[in-house]
Amino acid sequence: MRKTQKLTISAMLVAIGTLTSNVFYIPLGFVKVFPIQHFINVLSAVLLGPYYAVLQAFCVSLLRNLMGTGSVFAFPGSMIGALLAALLYRKTSKLIFAVCGEVLGTGILGAMACYPISTLLLGQKATLFGLIPAFISSSFVGAAIGFILLKVFMKRSSFQQDVSLNK
């Protein structure tokens, strides 16, 4: 895939993630659970690769925070999940590993990265085991939607060729 195509797809995913952030979220205390971000992370991990996946996750998180529809926890969770999903997909070429990378990256590693932020910067008492279930459930739902959509699209040979050129 050419750079122009990657930039265009990335910009469209950032726009979708930003626009849906005020419609589809679940407030859980001081964390806003956003499954659409995880859906977009899986799509960008498979279609665009690690650099663009992390970049789009950062851009969506930044725009959500600027608009007031996100929290500071969006940065580590979405970016770690997008990176791990893209790296696992690049290594194995299997969609299920992209989904697992998103769930493990966001649900466990992202939650662990958010714990110091919640205790030190925000001054709020949070339990690590309170963040992990919320992050895992959100990332699992979004990643599963991305998996189903990509499975449907990959039945078309032209789409599969575009994805294989990403490697």
Buried (B, 14 or more C-beta within 10 A) or exposed (E): BEEEEBEEBBEEBBEBBBEBBEEEBEEBEEBBBBBBBBBBBBBBBBBBBBEBBBBBBBBBBBBBBEEEBBBBBBBBBBBBBBBBBBBBBBEEBEBEBBBBBBBBBBBBBBBBBBBEBBBEEBEEEBEEEBBBEBBBBBBBBBBBBBBEEBEEBBEEEEBEEBBEEBE
